[in-house]
Amino acid sequence: MKVSEVEARSALIQLTPPAVNTAMVDVEQSEFQYELSLSDKHDGSYTVMYRSALLIVFFRCLLNP
């Protein structure tokens, strides 16, 4: 994962598909789904912010005001 364009409340996140040995597993990279969860607490609770097959996403308003 690469995080860039970081601002106070936004960031560009680029995900990298996992390396897959296609000789052992019959799966296309387009079949992968990605999930990104964030937390602003120390209690271990996370909120799913993103769930999709897309590898690049720009988040705005990462934290509640």
ZAGU-451335 format. One record per atom (N, C-alpha, C): chain; atom name; y, z, x. Coordinates in nm, 3 decimals. Atoms other than C-alpha are relative to their C-alpha. Example, Ala and Ser with C-alpha at 12.3 -4.5 7.8 and 13.67 -1.06 7.14 Angstrom:
<rs>
[r A,N,[-0.119,0.000,0.089]]
[r A,CA,[-0.450,0.780,1.230]]
[r A,C,[0.120,0.000,0.090]]
[r A,N,[-0.119,-0.006,-0.082]]
[r A,CA,[-0.106,0.714,1.367]]
[r A,C,[0.109,0.073,-0.077]]
</rs>
This chain:
<rs>
[r A,N,[-0.116,0.000,0.085]]
[r A,CA,[0.000,0.000,0.000]]
[r A,C,[0.123,0.000,0.090]]
[r A,N,[-0.127,0.005,-0.072]]
[r A,CA,[0.347,-0.083,0.124]]
[r A,C,[0.112,0.033,-0.098]]
[r A,N,[-0.114,-0.039,0.082]]
[r A,CA,[0.657,0.083,-0.018]]
[r A,C,[0.126,-0.042,0.074]]
[r A,N,[-0.125,0.044,-0.060]]
[r A,CA,[0.994,-0.078,0.047]]
[r A,C,[0.110,0.004,-0.104]]
[r A,N,[-0.117,-0.002,0.089]]
[r A,CA,[1.340,-0.112,-0.105]]
[r A,C,[0.013,0.135,-0.071]]
[r A,N,[-0.003,-0.135,0.056]]
[r A,CA,[1.338,0.264,-0.158]]
[r A,C,[0.145,0.042,-0.025]]
[r A,N,[-0.130,-0.052,0.041]]
[r A,CA,[1.641,0.397,-0.345]]
[r A,C,[-0.023,0.139,-0.058]]
[r A,N,[0.012,-0.136,0.054]]
[r A,CA,[1.711,0.733,-0.504]]
[r A,C,[-0.098,0.007,-0.118]]
[r A,N,[0.086,-0.006,0.120]]
[r A,CA,[1.523,0.642,-0.824]]
[r A,C,[-0.082,-0.127,-0.020]]
[r A,N,[0.079,0.122,0.015]]
[r A,CA,[1.342,0.314,-0.755]]
[r A,C,[-0.066,-0.035,0.132]]
[r A,N,[0.070,0.045,-0.120]]
[r A,CA,[1.105,0.147,-0.512]]
[r A,C,[-0.083,-0.123,-0.033]]
[r A,N,[0.089,0.114,0.011]]
[r A,CA,[0.914,-0.175,-0.456]]
[r A,C,[-0.133,0.039,0.062]]
[r A,N,[0.132,-0.038,-0.049]]
[r A,CA,[0.542,-0.115,-0.420]]
[r A,C,[-0.088,-0.123,0.003]]
[r A,N,[0.091,0.113,-0.017]]
[r A,CA,[0.303,-0.375,-0.284]]
[r A,C,[-0.139,0.056,0.033]]
[r A,N,[0.137,-0.048,-0.017]]
[r A,CA,[-0.067,-0.299,-0.321]]
[r A,C,[-0.082,-0.102,0.076]]
[r A,N,[0.089,0.087,-0.076]]
[r A,CA,[-0.339,-0.441,-0.100]]
[r A,C,[-0.139,0.010,-0.060]]
[r A,N,[0.135,-0.008,0.056]]
[r A,CA,[-0.675,-0.537,-0.249]]
[r A,C,[-0.097,0.055,0.103]]
[r A,N,[0.099,-0.054,-0.094]]
[r A,CA,[-0.974,-0.360,-0.097]]
[r A,C,[-0.080,-0.112,0.066]]
[r A,N,[0.089,0.094,-0.068]]
[r A,CA,[-1.189,-0.539,0.156]]
[r A,C,[-0.136,0.007,-0.067]]
[r A,N,[0.127,0.005,0.072]]
[r A,CA,[-1.503,-0.651,-0.021]]
[r A,C,[-0.093,-0.096,0.073]]
[r A,N,[0.103,0.084,-0.060]]
[r A,CA,[-1.819,-0.785,0.136]]
[r A,C,[-0.060,-0.083,-0.114]]
[r A,N,[0.045,0.083,0.111]]
[r A,CA,[-1.879,-1.076,-0.103]]
[r A,C,[-0.148,-0.036,0.009]]
[r A,N,[0.145,0.022,-0.011]]
[r A,CA,[-2.232,-1.114,0.033]]
[r A,C,[-0.077,0.110,-0.071]]
[r A,N,[0.068,-0.114,0.063]]
[r A,CA,[-2.316,-0.772,-0.114]]
[r A,C,[0.046,0.023,-0.144]]
[r A,N,[-0.057,-0.027,0.131]]
[r A,CA,[-2.090,-0.761,-0.420]]
[r A,C,[0.055,-0.131,-0.057]]
[r A,N,[-0.047,0.122,0.066]]
[r A,CA,[-2.025,-1.045,-0.664]]
[r A,C,[0.121,0.034,-0.087]]
[r A,N,[-0.122,-0.033,0.073]]
[r A,CA,[-1.665,-0.972,-0.761]]
[r A,C,[0.116,-0.078,0.061]]
[r A,N,[-0.121,0.071,-0.044]]
[r A,CA,[-1.339,-1.164,-0.743]]
[r A,C,[0.115,0.101,0.009]]
[r A,N,[-0.115,-0.090,-0.013]]
[r A,CA,[-1.017,-0.996,-0.630]]
[r A,C,[0.083,0.003,-0.128]]
[r A,N,[-0.077,0.004,0.125]]
[r A,CA,[-0.859,-1.104,-0.959]]
[r A,C,[-0.058,0.095,-0.106]]
[r A,N,[0.063,-0.092,0.094]]
[r A,CA,[-1.101,-0.867,-1.137]]
[r A,C,[0.040,0.146,0.023]]
[r A,N,[-0.040,-0.138,-0.030]]
[r A,CA,[-0.960,-0.554,-0.970]]
[r A,C,[0.117,0.043,-0.087]]
[r A,N,[-0.111,-0.064,0.070]]
[r A,CA,[-0.734,-0.321,-1.166]]
[r A,C,[0.053,0.111,0.089]]
[r A,N,[-0.062,-0.101,-0.086]]
[r A,CA,[-0.490,-0.090,-0.989]]
[r A,C,[0.074,0.101,-0.087]]
[r A,N,[-0.069,-0.106,0.071]]
[r A,CA,[-0.347,0.241,-1.100]]
[r A,C,[0.080,0.081,0.101]]
[r A,N,[-0.086,-0.081,-0.086]]
[r A,CA,[-0.058,0.433,-0.949]]
[r A,C,[0.050,0.119,-0.082]]
[r A,N,[-0.045,-0.122,0.067]]
[r A,CA,[0.011,0.793,-1.046]]
[r A,C,[0.097,0.073,0.090]]
[r A,N,[-0.101,-0.073,-0.074]]
[r A,CA,[0.313,0.997,-0.941]]
[r A,C,[0.015,0.141,-0.057]]
[r A,N,[-0.025,-0.137,0.043]]
[r A,CA,[0.397,1.365,-0.955]]
[r A,C,[0.126,0.051,0.067]]
[r A,N,[-0.116,-0.068,-0.058]]
[r A,CA,[0.717,1.558,-0.904]]
[r A,C,[-0.019,0.151,-0.007]]
[r A,N,[0.034,-0.141,0.010]]
[r A,CA,[0.540,1.891,-0.945]]
[r A,C,[-0.103,0.036,0.106]]
[r A,N,[0.098,-0.047,-0.097]]
[r A,CA,[0.323,2.102,-0.718]]
[r A,C,[-0.124,0.059,-0.068]]
[r A,N,[0.114,-0.057,0.072]]
[r A,CA,[0.071,2.190,-0.988]]
[r A,C,[-0.120,-0.093,-0.009]]
[r A,N,[0.112,0.093,0.000]]
[r A,CA,[-0.153,1.889,-0.930]]
[r A,C,[-0.003,-0.094,-0.118]]
[r A,N,[-0.003,0.091,0.115]]
[r A,CA,[-0.051,1.710,-1.249]]
[r A,C,[0.071,-0.130,0.039]]
[r A,N,[-0.053,0.132,-0.030]]
[r A,CA,[0.016,1.337,-1.223]]
[r A,C,[0.021,-0.077,-0.128]]
[r A,N,[-0.026,0.090,0.111]]
[r A,CA,[0.155,1.076,-1.459]]
[r A,C,[-0.031,-0.142,0.045]]
[r A,N,[0.030,0.139,-0.033]]
[r A,CA,[0.015,0.724,-1.458]]
[r A,C,[0.126,-0.082,-0.025]]
[r A,N,[-0.122,0.079,0.009]]
[r A,CA,[0.313,0.501,-1.387]]
[r A,C,[-0.030,-0.149,-0.010]]
[r A,N,[0.032,0.142,-0.008]]
[r A,CA,[0.134,0.170,-1.345]]
[r A,C,[-0.150,-0.019,-0.009]]
[r A,N,[0.141,0.036,0.008]]
[r A,CA,[-0.200,0.019,-1.442]]
[r A,C,[-0.005,-0.149,-0.034]]
[r A,N,[0.003,0.145,0.019]]
[r A,CA,[-0.255,-0.355,-1.399]]
[r A,C,[-0.077,-0.066,0.113]]
[r A,N,[0.063,0.077,-0.106]]
[r A,CA,[-0.410,-0.629,-1.189]]
[r A,C,[0.102,-0.056,0.099]]
[r A,N,[-0.104,0.054,-0.087]]
[r A,CA,[-0.076,-0.728,-1.035]]
[r A,C,[0.012,0.084,0.127]]
[r A,N,[-0.007,-0.068,-0.130]]
[r A,CA,[-0.028,-0.642,-0.668]]
[r A,C,[0.140,0.043,0.039]]
[r A,N,[-0.138,-0.035,-0.033]]
[r A,CA,[0.352,-0.613,-0.664]]
[r A,C,[0.069,0.050,-0.126]]
[r A,N,[-0.072,-0.057,0.114]]
[r A,CA,[0.558,-0.393,-0.892]]
[r A,C,[0.127,0.067,0.051]]
[r A,N,[-0.125,-0.067,-0.033]]
[r A,CA,[0.918,-0.270,-0.884]]
[r A,C,[0.022,0.109,-0.103]]
[r A,N,[-0.020,-0.114,0.088]]
[r A,CA,[0.964,0.078,-1.029]]
[r A,C,[0.147,0.037,-0.005]]
[r A,N,[-0.134,-0.055,0.019]]
[r A,CA,[1.294,0.196,-1.173]]
[r A,C,[-0.016,0.134,-0.071]]
[r A,N,[0.002,-0.131,0.066]]
[r A,CA,[1.371,0.549,-1.288]]
[r A,C,[-0.131,0.073,0.025]]
[r A,N,[0.124,-0.066,-0.036]]
[r A,CA,[1.086,0.711,-1.101]]
[r A,C,[-0.006,0.145,-0.046]]
[r A,N,[-0.004,-0.140,0.041]]
[r A,CA,[1.197,1.062,-1.193]]
[r A,C,[0.083,0.015,-0.126]]
[r A,N,[-0.079,-0.028,0.120]]
[r A,CA,[1.324,1.203,-1.519]]
[r A,C,[0.133,0.060,0.040]]
[r A,N,[-0.132,-0.057,-0.034]]
[r A,CA,[1.696,1.289,-1.519]]
[r A,C,[0.004,0.150,-0.020]]
</rs>
